Each structure stands twice: as structure tokens, then as C-alpha cells.
Amino acid sequence: MKRFFLSVFYHVDESHLVYNMMSLLWKGIQLETSMGSTEFASMVVALLGLSQGITLLLAKSLLVFFDYGRPYYSEYAVGFSGLLFAMKVVLNSHSENFTNVHGLIVPARYAAWAELILIQMFVPRVSFLGHLGGILAGILYLKLKGSYSGPNPLTTIIRELTGLLRWPVRFIRSTFRLRRRRILGRGTVGGGERRSLSGTWRCQACTYDNSDWLSNCEMCGTSRRSESGGFLRQVSPRSRDLSLEELRRRRVERFG
């Protein structure tokens, strides 16, 4: 089980790792941009299980149907190449363009097959079954996705997990922002006073939210209302007549 899931993350040397990560960067940016991060993550998980499972079945088939001398599944095969071939199939599945595969111009949808043959010719030590399993995994993934109209269960699970992981971060950020607003007196411009946040009071002249520590509005200078509903003192009698654009300009000058 450990070899089944973790072998794709091992690489033979630095050049093997760099080549695969550059290929992942090129394909991943295009797929994640078009699919979204959650859908992309669920696709990678699905392709990981499909490519490894298909490769194992192909290795078993060599022993059962072709009486292969040494069991192929007992030999080691590492690297992210199988998933990269599967991602290439998904990326080019609906493309009508042509692409260059090591100097050979082929239709983009068949680029994975051409690369499989060319790599095996020039680098015979690579895992042919691993790359073939990746291509078949990409094709199977597209078939399953096209035939299933409901929500992707993997996408739902990943979205829920990421939501749980983000909740502490959101809670800490909201707490920090609220404390900073109370201490520094920062606020927002809004509607009536009833909508003001806890720990703040809303100016009746310009609807700016101020900290409870302040007695005068930071935006226009109007004094805070008394509990009886009247103004204690008007620092700027013209504050009620200020336009919204003038209030914004004063805010920029005051807070930079």
C-alpha cells in the first residue's frame, strides 16, 4: 500500500525531479486555471489512484497472459510521470490544434501517445507500463466524468476539508481585525447607526463607524450622540452638508 501511493513522489535523481516538476507546472497552471483549485485537486487524487491501479493490472496481465519470466510488478518504478501523462490526456482531450512532440508535429489530442513511443525509443529505461497506465487513466477519467452528471464526491470532500482547515485562520483574522479596529478607531462608511459593529458608534452626519473610545467622528468631526438622541456638540456645523466625494477626500487626506 505504501508503494502504491507514495512511489509517484519518489524520483531517481535531481534531473528526473526537475523535469517532472517543470512539466507539472506547465500542465497544472492551465488545468487549475480552467477547473478551479478544488476540482483540480480532486482530479489529481483520482488520476493517482487510477494510474497506479491500471499499471498494477497491466503488470499482473504480463505474468498471467504472456508468461512473463520475472513479475513486472516486483520491479521498482518511481516518479510523477504517470500522472503527467494522464494530465496531458485531460488537457488535450478537446484540442483541435497541433503540437510539437520532440520535433514531431502531431495533433494535440494524440500528443501523449506520440510522447510515449518517442520517450521509450530514446530512453528505454523508463517505465513503459507506468506511462501507459497514466494515459489509460486519463482516458478512463474523462469517460467517467462524461457519464456521471452528479456532483463529484472527491470535490465535495476536499472542499469540506479545506473549509475546516481555513476556519481557524478566518477566526484569527477576524478577531485581530476587530481588536485593531477598536484600538485604532478605524471604521467604515455605511447606513444607519443600528448597523454599526460591536464596540463602535456610527456618526449621524457621515455614517462613519468610529471606535467607542472616541467622542468625535474621525471623518467629519461631529460629536457623538448622547443617549437621549441629541448631539452633544458640533465641531463642524457644515459636516451634514458635505458630499460623499468630499468625505472620501477627507478620509484619504486623514488616513493616507
C-alpha positions as CSV (number, residue, x, y, z in Angstrom):
1,M,0.0,0.0,0.0
2,K,2.9,2.4,0.8
3,R,4.5,1.8,-2.6
4,F,1.1,2.1,-4.3
5,F,0.5,5.7,-3.1
6,L,4.0,7.1,-2.4
7,S,6.0,5.8,-5.3
8,V,4.9,8.7,-7.5
9,F,6.5,11.2,-5.1
10,Y,10.0,9.5,-5.3
11,H,12.4,10.3,-8.1
12,V,15.7,8.8,-9.2
13,D,17.8,11.9,-9.2
14,E,17.6,15.7,-9.4
15,S,17.2,15.9,-13.2
16,H,14.3,13.5,-13.0
17,L,12.6,15.6,-10.4
18,V,13.2,18.9,-12.1
19,Y,11.9,17.7,-15.5
20,N,8.7,16.3,-13.9
21,M,8.1,19.4,-11.8
22,M,8.5,21.7,-14.8
23,S,6.1,19.6,-16.7
24,L,3.7,19.7,-13.8
25,L,4.0,23.5,-13.6
26,W,3.1,23.9,-17.3
27,K,0.1,21.5,-17.3
28,G,-1.0,22.3,-13.8
29,I,-1.4,26.1,-14.4
30,Q,-3.6,25.5,-17.4
31,L,-5.8,22.9,-15.8
32,E,-6.2,24.6,-12.4
33,T,-7.0,27.9,-14.1
34,S,-9.8,26.3,-16.1
35,M,-11.1,23.9,-13.5
36,G,-10.5,25.7,-10.2
37,S,-8.3,24.6,-7.3
38,T,-10.7,22.2,-5.7
39,E,-11.7,20.4,-8.9
40,F,-8.0,20.2,-9.9
41,A,-7.1,18.6,-6.5
42,S,-9.8,16.0,-6.8
43,M,-8.7,15.2,-10.4
44,V,-5.1,14.7,-9.2
45,V,-6.3,12.3,-6.5
46,A,-8.5,10.4,-8.9
47,L,-5.7,10.1,-11.5
48,L,-3.3,8.9,-8.8
49,G,-5.5,6.0,-7.9
50,L,-6.4,5.2,-11.5
51,S,-2.9,5.3,-13.0
52,Q,-1.4,3.2,-10.2
53,G,-4.2,0.7,-10.3
54,I,-4.1,0.3,-14.1
55,T,-0.3,0.0,-14.0
56,L,-0.6,-2.8,-11.4
57,L,-3.2,-4.6,-13.5
58,L,-1.1,-4.3,-16.6
59,A,1.9,-5.8,-14.7
60,K,-0.3,-8.7,-13.5
61,S,-1.5,-9.3,-17.0
62,L,2.0,-9.8,-18.4
63,L,2.5,-12.6,-15.9
64,V,-0.9,-14.2,-16.5
65,F,-1.4,-13.9,-20.2
66,F,2.1,-13.7,-21.6
67,D,4.0,-15.9,-19.1
68,Y,6.5,-13.1,-18.4
69,G,9.6,-14.5,-16.8
70,R,10.0,-12.1,-13.8
71,P,6.9,-10.5,-12.4
72,Y,7.0,-6.9,-13.6
73,Y,5.2,-5.6,-10.6
74,S,8.2,-6.7,-8.4
75,E,10.4,-4.2,-10.2
76,Y,10.5,-0.6,-9.0
77,A,9.0,2.3,-10.9
78,V,9.1,5.8,-9.3
79,G,8.2,9.3,-10.4
80,F,5.3,11.6,-11.3
81,S,5.4,10.7,-15.0
82,G,2.3,8.5,-15.0
83,L,0.2,11.3,-13.6
84,L,1.7,13.8,-16.0
85,F,0.7,11.6,-19.0
86,A,-2.8,11.4,-17.5
87,M,-2.9,15.2,-17.1
88,K,-1.7,15.6,-20.7
89,V,-4.6,13.5,-21.9
90,V,-7.1,15.6,-19.9
91,L,-5.6,18.9,-21.0
92,N,-5.6,18.0,-24.8
93,S,-8.8,16.0,-24.9
94,H,-10.8,18.6,-26.7
95,S,-8.0,20.4,-28.5
96,E,-8.1,20.7,-32.3
97,N,-4.6,22.2,-32.5
98,F,-1.3,20.6,-33.4
99,T,1.7,20.4,-31.1
100,N,5.4,19.7,-31.3
101,V,6.5,16.5,-29.5
102,H,10.3,16.3,-29.6
103,G,10.4,17.6,-33.2
104,L,7.4,15.7,-34.4
105,I,4.2,17.7,-35.3
106,V,1.1,15.7,-34.2
107,P,-2.5,16.5,-33.3
108,A,-2.6,17.7,-29.7
109,R,-5.1,15.0,-28.6
110,Y,-2.6,12.3,-29.6
111,A,0.4,14.0,-28.1
112,A,0.5,11.7,-25.1
113,W,0.7,8.6,-27.4
114,A,3.4,10.1,-29.5
115,E,5.4,11.1,-26.5
116,L,5.0,7.6,-25.0
117,I,6.6,6.0,-28.1
118,L,9.3,8.5,-28.5
119,I,10.4,8.5,-24.9
120,Q,10.5,4.7,-24.9
121,M,12.7,4.8,-28.1
122,F,15.3,7.3,-26.8
123,V,15.1,6.4,-23.0
124,P,14.5,2.7,-22.8
125,R,15.0,2.5,-19.1
126,V,11.8,4.5,-18.3
127,S,8.7,2.7,-17.1
128,F,6.6,1.9,-20.2
129,L,3.8,0.4,-18.2
130,G,3.8,3.4,-15.8
131,H,3.4,5.9,-18.7
132,L,0.8,3.7,-20.5
133,G,-1.1,3.3,-17.3
134,G,-1.2,7.1,-17.0
135,I,-2.6,7.6,-20.5
136,L,-5.3,4.9,-19.9
137,A,-6.1,6.6,-16.5
138,G,-6.6,9.9,-18.3
139,I,-8.9,8.3,-20.8
140,L,-10.9,6.5,-18.1
141,Y,-11.2,9.7,-16.1
142,L,-12.7,11.5,-19.0
143,K,-15.1,8.7,-19.7
144,L,-16.3,8.5,-16.1
145,K,-16.6,12.3,-15.8
146,G,-18.6,12.5,-19.0
147,S,-21.0,9.7,-18.0
148,Y,-21.6,11.0,-14.4
149,S,-23.8,14.0,-14.1
150,G,-23.9,14.4,-10.3
151,P,-21.5,16.3,-8.1
152,N,-18.0,14.9,-7.8
153,P,-17.7,13.3,-4.3
154,L,-14.0,13.9,-4.2
155,T,-14.5,17.6,-4.9
156,T,-17.1,17.8,-2.1
157,I,-14.8,16.0,0.4
158,I,-11.8,18.3,-0.5
159,R,-14.0,21.4,-0.3
160,E,-15.2,20.4,3.2
161,L,-11.7,19.6,4.4
162,T,-10.3,22.9,3.1
163,G,-13.2,24.7,4.8
164,L,-12.4,23.1,8.1
165,L,-8.7,23.9,7.8
166,R,-9.4,27.6,6.8
167,W,-11.8,28.2,9.7
168,P,-9.2,28.8,12.4
169,V,-7.3,31.1,10.1
170,R,-10.5,33.1,9.4
171,F,-11.4,33.2,13.1
172,I,-7.9,34.6,14.0
173,R,-8.0,37.2,11.2
174,S,-11.5,38.4,12.1
175,T,-10.5,38.6,15.8
176,F,-7.3,40.5,15.0
177,R,-9.1,43.0,12.7
178,L,-11.8,43.6,15.3
179,R,-9.3,44.3,18.0
180,R,-7.3,46.6,15.7
181,R,-10.4,48.5,14.8
182,R,-11.3,49.0,18.5
183,I,-7.8,50.2,19.4
184,L,-7.1,52.4,16.4
185,G,-10.6,53.7,15.8
186,R,-10.8,52.5,12.2
187,G,-14.2,52.1,10.7
188,T,-16.3,52.1,7.6
189,V,-18.9,54.3,6.0
190,G,-22.4,52.8,6.0
191,G,-26.1,53.4,6.7
192,G,-27.8,53.9,10.0
193,E,-26.4,53.6,13.5
194,R,-28.1,50.3,14.2
195,R,-25.9,48.6,11.6
196,S,-22.7,49.6,13.4
197,L,-20.3,46.9,14.6
198,S,-19.9,46.0,18.3
199,G,-17.5,48.3,20.0
200,T,-18.2,51.1,17.5
201,W,-20.6,54.0,17.1
202,R,-21.9,55.4,13.8
203,C,-21.8,59.1,13.1
204,Q,-25.2,60.5,12.2
205,A,-23.7,63.1,9.9
206,C,-21.4,61.0,7.6
207,T,-22.3,57.4,8.7
208,Y,-18.7,56.6,9.5
209,D,-18.1,53.9,12.1
210,N,-15.8,55.1,15.0
211,S,-14.3,53.4,18.0
212,D,-16.2,53.6,21.3
213,W,-13.1,55.3,22.7
214,L,-13.6,58.4,20.5
215,S,-16.1,61.2,21.3
216,N,-15.8,62.9,18.0
217,C,-16.1,61.4,14.5
218,E,-12.8,60.9,12.8
219,M,-14.2,61.6,9.4
220,C,-16.1,64.8,9.8
221,G,-15.5,65.9,13.4
222,T,-19.1,65.6,14.6
223,S,-19.6,64.8,18.3
224,R,-21.1,61.5,19.3
225,R,-24.8,61.4,20.1
226,S,-25.9,61.4,23.7
227,E,-28.2,58.7,25.0
228,S,-31.2,61.0,24.7
229,G,-30.7,61.3,21.0
230,G,-29.3,64.8,20.8
231,F,-25.9,66.0,19.7
232,L,-23.5,67.0,22.5
233,R,-21.5,69.4,20.4
234,Q,-20.9,70.1,16.7
235,V,-17.3,70.6,15.9
236,S,-18.0,71.3,12.3
237,P,-21.5,72.7,11.6
238,R,-21.0,72.1,7.9
239,S,-20.4,68.3,8.3
240,R,-24.0,67.5,7.4
241,D,-23.8,69.3,4.1
242,L,-20.6,67.5,3.0
243,S,-20.9,65.4,-0.2
244,L,-19.9,61.8,-0.2
245,E,-16.9,62.7,-2.5
246,E,-15.8,65.3,-0.1
247,L,-15.9,62.9,2.8
248,R,-13.9,60.4,0.8
249,R,-11.3,63.0,0.0
250,R,-11.0,64.0,3.7
251,R,-10.7,60.4,4.7
252,V,-7.8,59.9,2.2
253,E,-6.0,63.0,3.5
254,R,-6.5,61.9,7.1
255,F,-5.5,58.3,6.9
256,G,-3.3,58.3,3.8
